[in-house]
C-alpha cells in the first residue's frame, strides 16, 4: 500500500484535494459503517458473544451476515464512479486493465498474508506460513476476484448488459446448485457437506479451505458474490444520472424494497444463506444495502447532517488499510506471550481482556466492551492519518 491523497480502490477517484468536495460523502460513511462493523464482529474479547454479532449457523441471517455483501455492494458503486470518470477523462484501456490487475493481485496477496500470519497451533507450536495447509479463499481474496471480474464487465458492457449478466449469474447458480448431482448426496442438497459448492471446494482446494468440508468464500459461491458487486455497479449508474437528489433517494428506496422483498420470497425455495451466498441472499442484502445507502445519502448529501458521521468517514477513506492492520494486530496480540497470573504463560489479548474487561463485566458484556474498545482504538489511529491527509490506496 502507498500513501496518497486518494483512495480509489473502493472510492471515487479524486485527482487531488479539489475533488474531495465533490466526493460522495454518504458512500464514505456507508463504507465506514461497514468497516467498523467488520472490526467489531471479528474481534470479540472472548467466546461469549451476543447473537446479532455472530453469523447465522446456516440458513437465515443476522446483522453480521449483512456486512460482507454491503462491502461488495460498495465496491461495485465505486467501480462505476471511479472507472467511468477515468474513461471519460481519456484513460486508456490498457492502463486501466493494468491498474485493475495490479489492485486485484495486491488485495488477494494481502488476504494470503493475513491467513499465513504466524499463529500458535495445537501443542504450542508456532506455525509460520505453512503453505501446505494455508487457506486460499478468504474475505480479501473474494473482494479481489469480484473487483477484477466486475471491473472487466463494467469496461466491456453497458448498464443493460450488466443487469442481464447479474440475473444470469443468479439463475445459473440456482440451476447448478439444484440440478447438478453431488456424489453421495445427489442433486439439490444444501447441507454444509452435501452442496455442490462444498464439493467443488473439496475437489479443487482440498487442505486449503476454511473447514475440511467447506469454505464460505469458496469458488462456486463467488459467482453470486460477483452479482452482489454488480448490484453496486447498477446503483452507481443510477447515482450518475441527471436525476435530482430526491429522485435518486426515492429510486434507491423503491429498488431496495423490491429487492429485499424478492429475496425474502425466494427464501422459500432457495434459503437466504451467507455461507452459500444464495441468490435470495443476493437480492435480500442488496435491498437492505440500497435502503441504508439511501438513508445516508438523504441525511448527509441532501440534508447536510455530517457531524455525526465523522468517525465513519475516517474509517471509510482508509477502509482496506484499517481492515488489514486491525486483523494483523489481533494476530500479534494473540502471539505475544506474557506470564499468566495462574502460572505459565498467556497472550497479550487474554491478559488485557481478563484484567480490563472480564474483571468487572459479565462474560458477554466484557466481550462486547473489548470489541468496542478495539474499534475505538483503530478510530483513534485512523484519525491521526486523516488529520494528516494520509489516505492509503493499493
C-alpha positions as CSV (number, residue, x, y, z in Angstrom):
1,X,0.0,0.0,0.0
2,X,1.1,3.5,-0.6
3,X,0.4,6.9,0.9
4,X,-1.8,9.1,-1.2
5,X,-4.4,11.8,-1.1
6,X,-6.6,9.4,-3.0
7,X,-8.3,6.2,-2.2
8,X,-9.6,4.9,-5.5
9,X,-9.8,1.2,-4.8
10,X,-13.2,1.4,-3.1
11,X,-13.9,5.1,-3.5
12,X,-14.4,7.5,-6.4
13,X,-11.2,8.8,-8.0
14,X,-10.3,12.3,-6.9
15,X,-7.5,14.0,-8.8
16,X,-6.4,15.9,-5.7
17,X,-7.9,17.5,-2.7
18,X,-10.0,19.7,-5.0
19,X,-12.2,16.9,-5.7
20,X,-12.8,15.7,-2.1
21,X,-15.5,18.3,-2.0
22,X,-17.2,16.5,-5.0
23,X,-16.8,13.1,-3.3
24,X,-19.9,11.2,-2.5
25,X,-19.6,11.5,1.3
26,X,-22.5,9.3,2.0
27,X,-20.6,6.4,0.3
28,X,-17.6,7.0,2.5
29,X,-19.9,6.9,5.6
30,X,-21.6,3.7,4.4
31,X,-18.2,2.2,3.8
32,X,-17.0,3.3,7.2
33,X,-20.1,1.9,8.9
34,X,-19.4,-1.4,7.2
35,X,-15.7,-1.5,8.2
36,X,-16.5,-0.6,11.8
37,X,-18.9,-3.5,11.8
38,X,-16.3,-5.8,10.4
39,X,-13.8,-4.9,13.1
40,X,-16.4,-5.2,15.8
41,X,-17.6,-8.7,14.9
42,X,-14.1,-10.0,14.0
43,X,-12.5,-9.1,17.4
44,X,-14.6,-10.3,20.3
45,X,-12.9,-10.3,23.7
46,X,-14.0,-13.9,24.5
47,X,-16.1,-16.8,23.4
48,X,-19.4,-15.3,24.7
49,X,-20.9,-13.1,22.0
50,X,-24.4,-11.6,21.6
51,X,-26.3,-13.5,18.8
52,X,-26.5,-10.5,16.4
53,X,-22.7,-10.3,16.4
54,X,-22.4,-13.9,15.2
55,X,-23.1,-15.3,11.8
56,X,-26.2,-17.4,11.3
57,X,-25.4,-21.1,11.9
58,X,-26.5,-21.9,8.4
59,X,-29.8,-20.7,6.8
60,X,-31.1,-17.4,7.9
61,X,-29.3,-14.2,8.7
62,X,-28.1,-11.9,11.5
63,X,-26.8,-8.3,11.2
64,X,-23.3,-9.8,11.0
65,X,-24.3,-11.5,7.7
66,X,-25.0,-8.2,6.1
67,X,-21.5,-6.7,6.5
68,X,-19.6,-8.6,3.7
69,X,-22.3,-8.2,1.0
70,X,-22.6,-4.5,1.9
71,X,-18.9,-4.1,1.3
72,X,-19.0,-5.8,-2.1
73,X,-22.0,-3.6,-3.0
74,X,-19.9,-0.5,-2.1
75,X,-17.1,-1.9,-4.2
76,X,-19.5,-2.1,-7.2
77,X,-20.7,1.5,-6.7
78,X,-17.1,2.7,-6.5
79,X,-16.1,0.8,-9.7
80,X,-18.8,2.8,-11.6
81,X,-17.9,6.1,-10.1
82,X,-14.1,5.6,-10.4
83,X,-13.7,3.8,-13.7
84,X,-16.4,5.9,-15.5
85,X,-14.6,9.1,-14.6
86,X,-11.3,7.7,-15.8
87,X,-12.8,6.5,-19.1
88,X,-14.4,9.9,-19.6
89,X,-11.1,11.8,-19.0
90,X,-9.3,9.7,-21.6
91,X,-7.8,6.9,-19.6
92,X,-6.5,4.3,-22.0
93,X,-8.0,0.8,-21.8
94,X,-4.5,-0.8,-21.5
95,X,-3.6,1.4,-18.5
96,X,-7.0,0.7,-16.9
97,X,-6.6,-3.0,-17.3
98,X,-3.1,-2.9,-15.8
99,X,-4.4,-0.9,-12.8
100,X,-7.2,-3.4,-12.3
101,X,-4.8,-6.4,-12.4
102,X,-2.4,-4.7,-10.1
103,X,-5.0,-3.9,-7.5
104,X,-6.5,-7.4,-7.8
105,X,-3.2,-9.1,-7.1
106,X,-2.3,-6.8,-4.2
107,X,-5.7,-7.3,-2.4
108,X,-5.5,-11.1,-3.0
109,X,-2.0,-11.1,-1.6
110,X,-3.0,-9.2,1.5
111,X,-5.6,-11.8,2.2
112,X,-3.0,-14.6,1.9
113,X,-0.7,-12.7,4.2
114,X,-3.4,-12.4,6.9
115,X,-4.1,-16.2,6.6
116,X,-0.4,-17.0,6.7
117,X,0.5,-14.7,9.5
118,X,2.2,-16.6,12.4
119,X,-0.1,-18.2,14.9
120,X,0.0,-20.7,17.8
121,X,-1.4,-24.1,16.9
122,X,-2.0,-27.3,18.8
123,X,0.8,-28.4,21.1
124,X,2.1,-24.8,21.5
125,X,3.9,-24.9,18.1
126,X,4.3,-21.6,16.2
127,X,3.1,-22.0,12.7
128,X,4.7,-19.7,10.2
129,X,3.5,-19.6,6.6
130,X,2.6,-23.2,6.2
131,X,1.8,-23.2,2.5
132,X,0.8,-26.8,2.5
133,X,-2.3,-26.0,4.5
134,X,-2.8,-22.3,4.2
135,X,-6.3,-21.2,3.4
136,X,-6.5,-19.8,-0.1
137,X,-10.1,-18.4,-0.2
138,X,-11.0,-15.5,2.1
139,X,-12.6,-12.2,2.5
140,X,-10.0,-10.1,0.8
141,X,-9.5,-12.8,-1.8
142,X,-13.2,-12.7,-2.7
143,X,-13.1,-8.9,-2.8
144,X,-10.2,-9.1,-5.2
145,X,-11.9,-11.6,-7.5
146,X,-15.2,-9.7,-7.5
147,X,-13.4,-6.5,-8.1
148,X,-11.5,-7.9,-11.1
149,X,-14.4,-9.6,-12.9
150,X,-16.9,-6.8,-12.2
151,X,-14.4,-4.2,-13.4
152,X,-14.0,-6.1,-16.7
153,X,-17.7,-6.4,-17.1
154,X,-18.1,-2.7,-16.5
155,X,-15.5,-1.7,-19.0
156,X,-16.8,-4.0,-21.7
157,X,-20.6,-3.7,-21.4
158,X,-23.3,-1.1,-20.8
159,X,-25.7,-1.0,-17.8
160,X,-28.4,-3.1,-19.5
161,X,-26.0,-5.9,-20.3
162,X,-24.6,-5.7,-16.8
163,X,-28.1,-6.2,-15.4
164,X,-28.6,-9.2,-17.7
165,X,-25.3,-10.7,-16.6
166,X,-26.3,-10.2,-12.9
167,X,-29.6,-12.1,-13.4
168,X,-27.9,-14.8,-15.5
169,X,-25.3,-15.4,-12.7
170,X,-28.1,-15.8,-10.1
171,X,-30.2,-18.1,-12.3
172,X,-27.1,-20.2,-13.3
173,X,-26.1,-20.5,-9.7
174,X,-29.6,-21.6,-8.7
175,X,-29.6,-24.1,-11.5
176,X,-26.3,-25.8,-10.8
177,X,-26.9,-25.9,-7.1
178,X,-30.2,-27.7,-7.5
179,X,-29.7,-29.7,-10.7
180,X,-26.1,-30.9,-10.7
181,X,-25.8,-34.1,-8.5
182,X,-23.1,-34.3,-5.9
183,X,-21.5,-37.8,-5.4
184,X,-23.0,-39.4,-2.3
185,X,-25.6,-36.7,-1.8
186,X,-27.5,-36.3,-5.1
187,X,-28.8,-33.0,-6.6
188,X,-30.3,-30.1,-4.7
189,X,-28.7,-30.9,-1.3
190,X,-27.9,-27.7,0.6
191,X,-26.3,-29.1,3.7
192,X,-22.8,-27.9,4.6
193,X,-21.2,-31.1,3.3
194,X,-23.6,-32.1,0.5
195,X,-24.0,-28.9,-1.5
196,X,-22.2,-28.5,-4.9
197,X,-20.2,-25.5,-3.8
198,X,-18.6,-27.5,-1.0
199,X,-17.9,-30.5,-3.3
200,X,-16.1,-28.2,-5.7
201,X,-14.0,-26.6,-2.9
202,X,-13.0,-30.1,-1.6
203,X,-12.1,-31.3,-5.1
204,X,-10.0,-28.3,-6.1
205,X,-8.8,-26.8,-2.8
206,X,-8.6,-29.7,-0.5
207,X,-6.5,-28.8,2.6
208,X,-6.7,-25.1,1.7
209,X,-10.3,-24.3,2.8
210,X,-11.9,-23.0,6.0
211,X,-13.0,-26.4,7.2
212,X,-12.3,-29.8,5.8
213,X,-15.7,-29.8,4.1
214,X,-16.5,-26.3,3.1
215,X,-15.3,-22.7,2.6
216,X,-17.8,-19.8,2.9
217,X,-15.7,-17.8,0.4
218,X,-15.2,-20.7,-2.0
219,X,-15.0,-21.0,-5.8
220,X,-18.6,-21.5,-7.0
221,X,-20.3,-19.2,-4.5
222,X,-18.1,-16.4,-5.8
223,X,-20.4,-16.2,-8.9
224,X,-23.3,-14.8,-6.9
225,X,-20.9,-12.6,-5.0
226,X,-20.0,-11.0,-8.3
227,X,-23.7,-10.5,-8.8
228,X,-23.8,-8.6,-5.5
229,X,-21.0,-6.4,-6.8
230,X,-22.9,-5.8,-10.0
231,X,-25.8,-4.6,-7.9
232,X,-23.5,-1.9,-6.7
233,X,-22.4,-1.1,-10.2
234,X,-26.0,-0.6,-11.3
235,X,-26.6,1.7,-8.3
236,X,-23.5,3.6,-9.3
237,X,-25.1,4.2,-12.7
238,X,-28.2,5.5,-11.0
239,X,-26.2,7.9,-8.9
240,X,-24.5,9.3,-12.0
241,X,-27.8,10.1,-13.7
242,X,-29.1,13.7,-14.1
243,X,-32.0,13.0,-11.8
244,X,-32.1,15.3,-8.8
245,X,-31.1,14.1,-5.4
246,X,-34.6,13.5,-4.1
247,X,-35.4,11.3,-7.1
248,X,-32.2,9.3,-6.6
249,X,-33.1,8.7,-2.9
250,X,-36.7,7.7,-3.9
251,X,-35.3,5.4,-6.6
252,X,-33.0,3.7,-4.2
253,X,-35.7,3.2,-1.6
254,X,-38.1,1.7,-4.1
255,X,-35.4,-0.6,-5.7
256,X,-34.2,-1.6,-2.2
257,X,-37.7,-2.5,-1.0
258,X,-38.3,-4.5,-4.2
259,X,-35.0,-6.4,-3.9
260,X,-35.4,-7.1,-0.2
261,X,-39.0,-8.4,-0.6
262,X,-37.9,-10.5,-3.7
263,X,-35.1,-12.1,-1.6
264,X,-37.4,-12.8,1.2
265,X,-39.9,-14.5,-1.1
266,X,-37.2,-16.5,-2.8
267,X,-36.1,-17.7,0.6
268,X,-39.0,-20.3,0.5
269,X,-37.2,-22.4,-2.1
270,X,-33.6,-21.1,-2.1
271,X,-32.9,-20.2,1.5
272,X,-31.1,-17.0,2.5
273,X,-27.7,-18.3,3.4
274,X,-24.5,-16.3,3.7
275,X,-22.1,-19.3,3.5
276,X,-23.7,-20.4,0.2
277,X,-24.2,-16.8,-0.9
278,X,-27.6,-17.9,-2.3
279,X,-29.5,-15.9,-5.0
280,X,-32.1,-15.0,-2.4
281,X,-29.3,-13.7,-0.1
282,X,-28.0,-11.5,-3.0
283,X,-31.4,-9.9,-3.6
284,X,-32.2,-9.5,0.2
285,X,-28.8,-8.0,1.1
286,X,-28.7,-5.7,-1.9
287,X,-32.1,-4.5,-1.0
288,X,-31.0,-3.6,2.6
289,X,-27.8,-2.0,1.3
290,X,-29.9,0.2,-1.0
291,X,-32.1,1.2,1.9
292,X,-29.1,2.1,4.1
293,X,-27.3,4.0,1.4
294,X,-30.5,5.9,0.6
295,X,-30.7,6.9,4.3
296,X,-27.0,8.0,4.4
297,X,-27.5,9.9,1.1
298,X,-30.5,11.7,2.4
299,X,-29.0,12.6,5.7
300,X,-25.6,13.6,4.5
301,X,-25.6,14.7,0.9
302,X,-29.1,16.3,0.9
303,X,-29.7,17.5,4.5
304,X,-26.1,18.1,5.3
305,X,-26.1,16.3,8.6
306,X,-22.4,15.3,8.6
307,X,-21.1,15.8,12.1
308,X,-22.4,12.5,13.5
309,X,-20.8,10.7,10.6
310,X,-17.2,11.9,11.0
311,X,-15.9,8.7,12.7
312,X,-17.3,6.7,9.8
313,X,-15.8,9.0,7.2
314,X,-12.5,8.5,8.9
315,X,-12.9,4.7,8.6
316,X,-14.3,4.9,5.1
317,X,-11.4,6.7,3.4
318,X,-8.9,4.2,4.7
319,X,-11.0,1.1,4.6
320,X,-8.7,-1.6,3.3
321,X,-5.8,-0.3,5.4
322,X,-7.7,-0.4,8.7
323,X,-9.2,-3.8,7.9
324,X,-5.7,-5.3,7.2
325,X,-3.9,-3.6,10.1
326,X,-6.6,-4.4,12.6
327,X,-6.5,-8.1,11.6
328,X,-2.7,-8.2,11.9
329,X,-2.7,-6.5,15.3
330,X,-5.2,-9.0,16.5
331,X,-2.9,-11.8,15.5
332,X,0.1,-10.1,17.1
333,X,-1.7,-9.7,20.4
334,X,-2.5,-13.4,20.3
335,X,1.1,-14.3,19.6
336,X,2.6,-12.1,22.3
337,X,3.3,-14.4,25.2
338,X,3.3,-13.0,28.7
339,X,3.3,-14.6,32.2
340,X,-0.1,-15.6,33.4
341,X,-1.3,-15.0,37.0
342,X,-2.1,-18.7,37.3
343,X,1.3,-19.7,36.3
344,X,2.7,-20.5,32.9
345,X,2.2,-18.0,30.0
346,X,-0.8,-16.5,28.2
347,X,-1.1,-14.0,25.4
348,X,-1.5,-10.2,25.5
349,X,-5.1,-10.3,24.3
350,X,-6.1,-12.7,27.1
351,X,-4.3,-10.6,29.6
352,X,-6.0,-7.3,28.5
353,X,-9.4,-8.9,28.3
354,X,-9.1,-10.6,31.7
355,X,-7.8,-7.5,33.6
356,X,-9.5,-4.7,31.8
357,X,-12.9,-6.2,31.0
358,X,-13.7,-9.6,32.4
359,X,-12.8,-8.3,35.9
360,X,-15.9,-6.1,36.1
361,X,-18.4,-7.2,33.5
362,X,-20.3,-10.4,32.7
363,X,-18.6,-12.6,30.0
364,X,-20.8,-11.5,27.2
365,X,-20.7,-7.8,28.1
366,X,-17.0,-8.0,28.7
367,X,-16.5,-9.5,25.2
368,X,-18.6,-6.7,23.7
369,X,-16.8,-4.0,25.6
370,X,-13.5,-5.3,24.4
371,X,-14.7,-5.3,20.8
372,X,-16.0,-1.7,21.1
373,X,-12.7,-0.5,22.6
374,X,-10.8,-2.2,19.8
375,X,-12.9,-0.3,17.3
376,X,-12.2,2.9,19.2
377,X,-8.5,2.2,19.2
378,X,-8.5,2.0,15.4
379,X,-10.7,5.0,15.1
380,X,-8.0,7.0,17.1
381,X,-5.2,5.7,14.9
382,X,-7.1,6.4,11.7
383,X,-8.0,9.9,12.9
384,X,-4.3,10.7,13.1
385,X,-3.8,9.7,9.5
386,X,-7.0,11.5,8.5
387,X,-5.8,14.8,10.1
388,X,-2.5,14.4,8.3
389,X,-4.4,13.8,5.0
390,X,-2.8,10.4,4.7
391,X,-5.1,8.1,2.7
392,X,-3.8,4.7,1.7
393,X,-4.6,3.0,-1.6
394,X,-3.5,-0.1,-3.4
